[in-house]
Amino acid sequence: MKSKSTAYILCFFLGVFGVHKFYLNKAGIGILYFFTLGLVGIGWIIDLFTLGNQVDAFNALVKQSRGAKNVVNTPDYRSAATQRSLSEQLHELHMLKEKGILSEEEYARQKSKVLS
């Protein structure tokens, strides 16, 4: 996880050299910033306003890639967008468990969500 304060410090003092881009693992754009002095300063100024969102996006990607190894994405059956009947939801959960996609523990947790 990357820190916004560290990214802003790097951007403010060394941003024209692209150091904050290297910090966010964007080596290609970092090299471009290095040789063009932050895209002639324009890219550096834009980054002063957008860097917080860039750090958030980086952290979300890291979190997603770490979580994707152990978590199966199943629909949230409590959402208002889901308009299926209770029996259809339970049937789908059962099929996911039978196929080995859901563990017994995950099946029980999702089933309790559906029934609540």
Sequence and secondary structure as in RCSB ss.txt:
>XXXX:A:sequence
MKSKSTAYILCFFLGVFGVHKFYLNKAGIGILYFFTLGLVGIGWIIDLFTLGNQVDAFNALVKQSRGAKNVVNTP
DYRSAATQRSLSEQLHELHMLKEKGILSEEEYARQKSKVLS
>XXXX:A:secstr
   HHHHHHHHHHHGGGTHHHHHTT HHHHHHHHHHHHHHTHHHHHHHHHHHHHHHHHHHHHHHHHHTTT     
 TTSTT    HHHHHHHHHHHHHTTSS HHHHHHHHHHHH 
